[in-house]
Amino acid sequence: MNDNYLQTFNDSFQRCTNDPEFLERFYEKFISCSTEIKKMFTNTNMKKQKKILLKSMAFMMHANHSPEALTKTAENHDKHHLNIKPELYILWLDSMIEAVKLTDPYFSNEVELAWRVTMQPGIDCMVRQYHRS
C-alpha cells in the first residue's frame, strides 16, 4: 500500500474517531442497509459493539502487512459463527465511507480512496476465511 494512502487514511481516521458521533453515524447507515443486517443487531449492546468495531478496524488497517492479527475476528465472522456473508462487507465499507463523509471535514475523493484501499485487505481476509470455513 502506498504511504500516501496510509497517511491520508490515518489522518482521516483520527478526525473521525475524535468525533463521538462517527460510530453512531456508521451504525445508522449500516443497520439501515438491509433487513438482514438489522436482524443481526437486534438485542446487541451497541456501546460494547462500538468498542469491538474500533479494535477490529485496527486489525483491518494492518491486514495487508500482518493478516494473522485479523484471524480471530475473521473466524468469529465465518459460516460457523456469526455467518457474515461476503456480500455484506460491501455494505459495511460503503456505510463506513458514508459515515466518514458525514464526519471528516476534509473528506474528498482522495480520502475515500485511502479508506477503501486501507480496508480492502482486511475485507479480503474476512471473505477468504468465510469461504475456507
N, C-alpha and C positions, 0 to 999 in steps of 0.2 A: 504494500500500500504506500502511496505517495505521502511523504512527510507533510506536505501542504494540506492534504485532506485530513490527516490526523490532527494537525494543529487547528484547522478550521472546525473540525468536529469537537475537539476538546474545549475550545473557546465557547462554542455554542452550547455544549453540554453543561458547562459551568454556569452560563447565563440561565439556562432553562432550570437546572436543579436548584438554583438560588431562588427561584420563584415558587412559593408553596402551592400555587395553582397548577403548575405544569403537569404533575401526575394525575390530578383531578381531570384536567382537560383531556389527557390521553385516554383515561378510562371511560370518560363520557363518549368520546369518539369511538373507541374500540368496542365497547359493550353495545353501542347502538348500531354496529355494522350488520349484525345478524341475530336472529333468534337463537341460533346455536351458541353463539358467544354469550349472549345474555343469560342463557340457562347455565352455562359454565360458572358464572359468577354469582348465581343465586346462593345466598347464605355465606358468602365469602366475607371474611373480616378484611375490609378494604385498607384499613390502616396497616395491618400486617402485610397485605398483598403489595402495597406500595414499597415497603422496605425490601421485600423479596425481589421486586422488579428492579430496583436500583442495584442490588447486588448482582442479579442476573445480567443486567446491562454492562456492568463492569467486566464480567466474564466474556460477554459477547464482543466487547470492544477489543479484547485481546485474542479472540478466537483465531485470527489469522496467524498469530505467532505462537500461541500455546493453546490449541484446541482442547487439550486434556483438562484445562480449567473449567470447561463447559460440560464435561462428561456427565456429571451428576445431574445437572439441570436438564440436559438432553434426555437422560434416562427417565427422569421424573415426568417428562412430557411425551414419552413414546407410547406406542399402541397398548402396552400392558400396564400403563399407569394412568396419566391424565388423558391420554389419547388425543393429543392436539394434532389435528390433521395438517399436513403440509400446506394446503391452500390457505389456512388461517394465518400463516406467517406473513403473507402478502397484506392482509388486512391489518395485522399488527403493525407492520412497518409503515403502511400508509397512514394509520391512525397516529403513530408516533410523529410522522412528518407533519401532520395537521396540527398536532399539539405544539411542535417546535415552531411552526409558522405563527401560531397564536401567541407564543410566549417570547421568542427570541426577537428583540427589536432590530437585530441585524440580519434577520432571515433574508436569504437570497437564493438564487439557483445554485450557487456555489456551496452554500450551507446545506441545502437539501442533498446535493450530490455527495457531500462529505458524510452526512448521516447514512445515506444509502450504501456507500462504499464501505464504511466502517462497520455497519450492522450486518451486511450480507454474508460475510464468512461465518458469523455465529448462526445465522438463519440456516445456512447450508449445512452446518454441523447438526443442528436440531433435526432437519429434514433427513439427513443421512441416518441418524440414529432411529428415527421413526421407521424407515424402510428396512433397517437392519434387524429391528426387534421382532 
